[in-house]
Amino acid sequence: MNRSRAVSAAGLATLLLGVTACGTGDDDGATQARTGDYCKPLAKTEKVTFGATPSLAFGTPSQAEGGGHYKSAKLEVKTSTFSTGQDVIALVGRGQLDAAMVGFPANIFSAIDQGVDVRIVSSAGQMTAKSPTTVLFVRSDLMKKGTVSKISDLKGLRIGMPGGPGSAAFYVTGQGLEKGGLKLSDVKNVTLAPADMLTALQTKSIDAALVTAPFDSAVEKSGVAQPLDTQGALVGLQTGGIIMGPNLLKKRPEVGCAFLKAHIEAARKELAPGYSKNPKTVDSFVELGKFPRSLVETTPEYAYDDTLTVDKDKLNGMQSLFIEQGSLELKSPLAYGKVVDVPFRDQVVRSLGEAPAKP
């Protein structure tokens, strides 16, 4: 898995502005010119260009390579790293990348609605009740004074979030706030990089923060902030996964099938529960994913669905929150089949000898 340098922000902005409509937008998702069984083993090695944002929740690319699943599927994958998933949607839609693993921001739904030829084909890792990997912290001084003791007390306060309106992080924060009867509009969003959350809490420039692993450990050890219970609202959220464009879904569906199957195999074998204790899996994260070994070994594990299914209700819920918050200009959520390529996923799952699961 070769890794090229990250594309510049300026270049990406130009590409995003230049996206043209190229999809048909059929509600049933059958927008691809595919016939017959295109999930047979590849006859020769095929190249795939792939974009990814660094996250242990997006573990299947490193494990598909390290576990030999790309090689077994006769795939040569060249991976480019991007700072955010919002950067790569246009590249996939225009065929400048074959696929990408991203958080699902509001603009992926906007792009699909406007005819950009991308579709979601998988989920990624999900947080479990025993393994919180995203924590809402509140400044300790506010907790001690009794200013904040529950989620509803956050109304009107400044919350640091690792992503602006329309980002996957914004969605996660919204889900946590809903547990206390609040909406995103009830708090003041301050967009910060995860590494800057601790400093912002220490200087009291924010009152609370949504902090992701591994930065949550540093915040907790500092004593400057304490976790507020929102985990029940965050368990099982699907906030990202693989998207594909016309290169794989239309022109080379047999390659797209092999690629998704490699990720599913990685989820089942390398990312089964207990994976953080598996030396081979840890080595792949460190050597291929470029994650610090201590981070991989101490970060709570994510749960991976056996077929990387994209949950229909959760996808609709994400869109609904973005619409309500104003970052997605739609009257109602897009139909599941317009966002997820259902016929493609069904054939991939059948090729594994299983009946497609209900989304």
Secondary structure by P-SEA (a helix, b strand, c coil): ccccccccaaaaaaaaaaccccccccccccccccccccccccccbbbbbbbbcccccccaaaaaaaaccccccccbbbbbbbccccccaaaaaacccccccccccaaaaaaaaaccccccccccbbbccccccbbbbccaaaaaacccccccccccbbbbbccccccaaaaaaaaaaaaaccccccbbbbbbcccaaaaaaaacccccccccccaaaaaaaaccccccccccccccccccbbbbccccccccaaaaaaaaaaaaaaaaccccccccccaaaaaaaaacccccaaaaacccbbbbcccccccaaaaaaaaaaaaaacccccccccccccccaaaaaaaaaaaaccccccc
